[in-house]
Amino acid sequence: MYLVAFGITFILFIRQRNKGLISCSNDDAYTLFLYTIAGLILGARLFSTLFYNGSLFYWKRPWLIFWPFSQGQFVGLPGMSYHGGLVGAVVGAYLFSRRYKISFFSIADTLVAGIPLGYTFGRLGNFINGELWGRVTTAPWGMVFPQAPPFSTSYAWVRALADKVGIAYSSGAMINLPRHPSQLYEALFEGVILWLFLWFLIRKRNKFPGYTLSWYLIGYGVVRFFIEYLREPDSHIGFIIAGGAQSEPTALFLSFFNISLGQIFCLAMILAGGILLWFGRRKRRRNVYY
């Protein structure tokens, strides 16, 4: 699914290039994607191990961050962070722009116009893998993810939810409750809908360099922030801001004031997009007036 995502993003990039929205050769385009994909993988892995791991293990052993073996077995590089991938891709695109003398914002605006549609397939891959599941729900579209941790029926809230959805259980048993398919929510809203918004509305109104990038950061940040309320945070991290009257169990949505690490990063994206939009509009007004 990652390969499909990269392929779709590349096709949409070349389509825009062919319409004259950015000036670069095929070789430059291939090199750009090499830079950005390498940066994405590096950034995604670094953020995952250093911020989402929940311990100082990798901080003390940084040489293991890209070590693909565990207990004598090849395990690859499990654990990737979207926000880290974004930072890494931005760094990669910036380094490319400096070396090949192509405007960074021209590159960024062209890339982000197609990225969400490719990102859709990454989230579908998460769904197929049964990972990054949502919080417990009694909604009729709730799904049981086999790899999600079960809950003990010794808790009253577990018994109440099991009774509501019709799951039989014995006293003290461990059961797996239905959860929000948050991967599909993200595929739809962070992927398809955000892409439609950028591709057919924002891209055609590109008022200044960085305009599409600004709205991508704001749009993704807002959508992901609210979907995070339906996605279970990492159990070993919990909530960065536990502002609700109750913050446990994290598998339940209990308060809008319980904020996860992913939501903190989303707020940073919204802020960055807003600042970029403000500076771009200010610079555009100065150019008009002068």
N, C-alpha and C positions, 0 to 999 in steps of 0.2 A: 504493500500500500504506500510505503514511503517512495518507492520508485515511481509508482503511478502519480503521486503528488508532485514529485520533481518534474516528471515528464509533462504533466498538464501545465504547470507553471512555466516551463520552458516554451511550450507551444504558444501560450498566450503572450509571452514576452516577445517571441519572434513575430507574432502577428502584429503587435504594436510597432515593432521595429520596421516591418514592411510597410506600415502606413505612415512612416516618417516621424513617429513620436519620440524616437531616440535614434541617434546616429552611432551605429557600431556594426562591425563586420560579423560574419558567422563565427570566425575564430575568436573575436572579442567576446561574443556571447557565450561560447563554450568556456572560455577562461573565467568570465564573470561567474558562471554557475559553479565552476570548480572552487573559486574563492568563497562564494557564499555557502555552498553545501559543506565545505570543510569547516568554515567558521560556525555554521549551524550545529554540526555534530560535536565540535569541541565545546562550544558554549552550552549546549544542552546537557552534555555529560558533566561539565564542571558545576553547573548550577544544581544538577540532580544530586551529585555526591557531596558538595560542600554546603548546600542549603537545605535540601530535602532529606538528607540521610538521617537527620535527627541526633547525630552524635559527632564527636570530634575525630572519629576513626580516620577519615580521609584527610582531615586537616593535619593529622600527625603522620600520615603515611601517603603523601601526595603521589608517590611513584606507583601506587596501586590504582589510581583513578582510571588509567587506560590499560590496566593489566587484565586481559580477557580470560584468565584462568582462576578457578577457585577449587581448592582441595584436589588438585591434580586433574580437573576436568575443564574443558573449554566451555565457558558460559557467555562469551561475547561481552557486550557492554550494556547490561540491563540497567534501565533507569535513564530516562531522558526528560528534560524540562523544556516546555515550550518557551517560557520567558528567557531561559538561558540560550535556547536556539535562536531566538529573536536577536538578542544582544550579539551573539556570535556572527549571525548573518549580516547584521549592520556593520560590524567591524570588518568582516570580509569584503563587503561591498565598498566600504570606505577605502580600504587598502587598495582595492582594484582601481577605484576612481583616481586615487593619487598617482598610481603607477602608469595608468593608461590615459591620463588627462581627459577623463570624461566626467561631467558633472555628477556629483554624488546624488543630488536630489533628483536629477533626471533618471538616474538608475533606480533609485528607491521608488519614485512615483510609478515607474513602469513595472517594477517587480511586484509591489504590493497590490496593484490592480488585479493581478491574477492569482496571487498566493492563496486567498481564502478558498477558491474552488479546489485547488490542489490539497489544501489542508483538510477538506471534507473527507478525503480518502484516508488520511492519517487517522482521523477519529473513527472511521469505519473499521480500520485495522484494530484499534483499541477495543471496539465492540466485538469483533470476531475473536479476539484473544480473551475476551471476558475479563478485561482489566479496567482500572480507573472507573469502577462502578459508582453509582449514585447512592444517596441515602435511602433508608428504608421508607417504603411507601405502601399505602393500601389502595392506591389508584389501580383501576382495572388494567392499565398497561404496564404495571410493575413487573419486573422480571427477576427470576432467581439466577444469580450468577454462581456457578459451582465453586469457583475459587474464592469467593468472598467468605470472610470469617463467619462462622455460625454463632448464634447467641444461646445462652442458657435459659431454659424455661423457668429457672428459679427466680427470674426477674418478672415482676408483675406486668411491666410494659411489653415484654416479649410475649407473654401469654395472651395479653389483650389484643395485640396485633395479629398473632397467630389465629386467634378465635375469629377475628374480623375478616381475615382472608380465607378462612376455612382450612388451615393446616392442622392436621392431627398431630398430637405429641403426647409423650408420657412425662410424668413428673421428673424434673431434673435433666431432661434430655437436651441435647444441643440441636437447634434447628436453623435452617437458612431461610431468612425472610426475603420477600420481594423487595427490589430496589428500583429506583429511577434509572432508566437507561440513559444516563447523562451523556454518554458518548454520542448517542443519536441526537440529543438536544444540541450538543456542540457542533456536530456535523451539519445540522440544519442552520442554526443561527450564526455560529462563528464561521461557517463555511459558505453554504449556498446563499443565504440572505445577505450576509456581509458582502459577498462577491457581487451580487446583483446591485447592491447599493453603490459600491465603488465603481464597478464597470460601466453601468448605464447612467449613473447620475453624477458622481463626484469626478470621475476621470474626464468627462466631457466638459466639465466646468473648471478645469485645472487653472486656477487664477494666478498662481505663482509657484515657483519651484518649492516642493515640499508639501503642497496642498493635499494631494492624494495620500501621502504618507501620514500627514497630520490626522486625517479622518480615519485612516486605517487604525492608528494607535488608539484614537478615541473610541471608534466603533467596536473594535475587538475588546478593548478594556471594559467598556460598559456591559457588553453582552456576556463576556466571561465572568465578570464580577457577580452578576445576578444568577448565572447558571451554577456558580460555585455554592450557592445556598442549597442546591439539590444534589451536589456531588460531595461524597464523603471525603473530608480531609485526611491526610495521612495520620493513622492512629498514633504513631510514635511522635508526631508533632502537635496534633490537636489544633487548637485555635491560638493564633498569635495575640488576638485581642478577645478575651472572654468577657464581653460586656453585658451579656444577657444574665437574667436571674439564674439560669441553669445552663451549663455548657456540656454536661455529660448526660447520656452517651453521645459521642460525636456522630453516630450513625443516624441520629434523628435531627430534623430541623427544629430548633427550639427558640431561636431568637435571631432577628436581623442584626443584632449587636455582637454576635459571635463571628469574628472575622478570621479567615484562614490566611496562610502565607500566600497562596495563589491570589487572593483578593488584594493583598498588600501590593503585589507586583502589578495587578491590574490597575490599581489606583495610580501607581507610578507611571504606567502607560498613558492613562487619561491625562495626567498632569503634563507629561512630556508632549503629548499631542496638542494639548491646549496651548502650551508655551510656544510650540513651533507654529501653530496657527496664528497666534497673536503677533509674533515677530514677523511672520510672512505678510500678514495684512498691513502691519505698520510700515514695513519696507515698501510694499506696493503703493500705499498712500503717499509716501514721500516721493516715490518716482513719478507718480501722477502729478503731484503739486509742483515738483521742480522741473 
